[in-house]
Amino acid sequence: MIANRSVPTATVIPVLAYTDVVAAADWLCNSFGFSVRLRIADHRAQLAYGEGAVIVTDGGRNPGAAGTHSVLVRVNDADGHHAQAVGRGARILSPPTDYPYGERQYSAEDPGGHRWTFSQSIADVDPASWGGILVADAAEEVR
């Protein structure tokens, strides 16, 4: 798997939606001991804890409307993984797509309505190139 500074190194990463990302990230850091790894404006933050990670994302005024959580799974081959999922009847929400932060991702929904994003690192991208702010201390903890 390619290392990419724009994504945590953990393989499975919960994504939690909040109405106020900054307040939620601060609370998780202060209360549970996470540290901010990366900030993306005020709508997304990556938090680190040891070798694990969680992503805090903007759920809008009503996070329940789009779901309060999903799971990001890092894979070696997003297209192959997608083909397997399609072949087994998975409900695909978005096809494999390349993103400027160096990831190729697709999303699916499981039978329980849970959303999953499968992500392949395709380049090592400096988060500053797309508006992310890498926080040095947490980045060192994650590596």
Beta strands, then each sheet from edge to edge (+ up, - down):
strand 1: 12-18
strand 2: 35-40
strand 3: 44-49
strand 4: 52-58
strand 5: 69-74
strand 6: 91-98
strand 7: 103-109
strand 8: 115-121
strand 9: 132-134
sheet 1: 6+ 7- 8+ 5+ 1- 4- 3+ 2- 9+
end
